[in-house]
Amino acid sequence: MIYKCETNSPIIFDRFDQGDIKSAEVGLLRASLPTLGEGMVGGMSLRSKRAAVCGEPAAASCASTLSVSSLVAASPSKSAATNGTSVSIKSVAVAVPKKHGPYVVDKGHMITWIDAMRSQSPPQFRSLHGEAPETFDIETAAYSAWLEKHPSALSSFDKVVKLAKSKQIVVFLDYDGTLSPIVDNPDRALMSDEMRATVKELATCFPTAIISGRARPKVYDFVQLSELYYAGSHGMDIMGPAKSSSGFKVNGTRVKDKKGNDVVFFQPASEYLPMMDKVCSVLNDTIRTIKDARVEHNKYCLTVHFRLVKEELWETLATKVQNVLKDYPMLSLTHGRKVLEVRPSIAWDKGKAVNYLLNSLGFADSSDVLPVYIGDDRTDEDAFKLLNGMKHGCSILVSSIPKSTKAALSLREPSEVMEFLRRLVQWKKRGSEKRNGVQNGRYFIN
Ligand SMILES: O=P(O)(O)OC[C@H]1O[C@H](O[C@H]2O[C@H](CO)[C@@H](O)[C@H](O)[C@H]2O)[C@H](O)[C@@H](O)[C@@H]1O
């Protein structure tokens, strides 16, 4: 067994030791809080972006230096060397919390990520809002430099499908910021009808799952496609297939879905539910005085939203959240796009959920499968990391600004995600037509 704690971020809250895990071959044990903002390269300020353009350390701080070819076609030994992580998708980590240290965040660390959040807001090109053209050029140049490390999945599309040859593509999609644009009101993060139609078609071509930080029923309400698998609460609430091929025993509660298929519910943090309810109500009481602060109950995860709160109140809000957590050492704090998230301290994350779903879909032999994961947030990094450690994997970050990421490829925004998914569908359909003897609308003889 190999356990690895990430050390590429300035602040690490490591709440686990080896005694916390009963059975794990993939041991990414992480609860880190480097920046609370939308994660530009280390919360990079304009000054450090200038450095990035000049090739100075800010640019080098990107965690991933993987090229497209090394990402999508790495050999197991190379992956292990690259990541220091041993991955076998035959076993799924079962996390049992045992020991917990006190929850401590020092003020210096908190200010670091509050500053980071200030320095990069809003995330889009600020010149559009009246900043000097020079700033715009610097940002464009910084993005171009970053793009060399994380090329567009659209321009790399041929490489992706070349690798998919004679493999089963399985698609994993994050929701917010990937399928729907980021908006102020989390209840209005709607997916467009076009995107829904695209994902629906995608699911007819490849097994497709949504892996979201939201509560599973909530993300289902947004997506409304019964043909997908869903993992909510950052993977802690999975509804997946009950298939148990390749010797993999699918853990969970078996039920029939609406179509009569056997499905399994897997909730590795189920015992935390009463605690999450309690902490949600304490948090709501505590933050009530802060205008526009809001707590979203995502079942096994509580999301505290900063987006609409005045920046001068962010530190107060963060301190209030941290103070609540002092009484709950079984819970951890992580961050996302202008949110802090409270979650059970178990070694389970989006990467583990992807691993679980791949196994339960019958892809215990990773040479037969090309998992494609598309996400925009810090929590998606756990899934990128899993894919990097597999024989084949295609990890794609959605971002229009340079961000530190383990993803090999990138897409700017949800509209590009939709274009990429459409191309996958077209590629799959063209392949089927060829196999059926139809090419360019005409029959041909082999
Ligand atoms: O894993 P995801 O599906 O990406 O969910 C992560 C969080 O997404 C939502 O928050 C984010 O999107 C909101 C709506 O666009 C935005 O207002 C917020 O600032 C973003 O952080 C969701 O509301 C959270 O519950 C999810 O945990």
The ligand as an ORCA input file, in Angstrom:
! r2SCAN-3c Opt
* xyz 0 1
  O     -18.547     19.395     -8.112
  P     -19.438     20.427     -8.719
  O     -20.602     19.845     -9.463
  O     -18.670     21.415     -9.546
  O     -20.030     21.232     -7.473
  C     -19.177     22.070     -6.701
  C     -19.997     23.158     -6.051
  O     -20.708     23.775     -7.115
  C     -21.655     24.785     -6.780
  O     -20.951     25.967     -6.420
  C     -20.290     26.564     -7.514
  O     -21.259     26.941     -8.506
  C     -22.231     27.935     -8.039
  C     -23.250     28.132     -9.152
  O     -22.639     28.463    -10.359
  C     -21.474     29.211     -7.663
  O     -22.377     30.188     -7.189
  C     -20.444     28.884     -6.566
  O     -19.667     30.027     -6.269
  C     -19.501     27.772     -7.045
  O     -18.599     27.370     -6.046
  C     -22.593     24.313     -5.706
  O     -23.423     25.376     -5.319
  C     -21.869     23.711     -4.536
  O     -22.799     23.172     -3.635
  C     -20.978     22.583     -5.058
  O     -20.272     21.998     -3.980
*
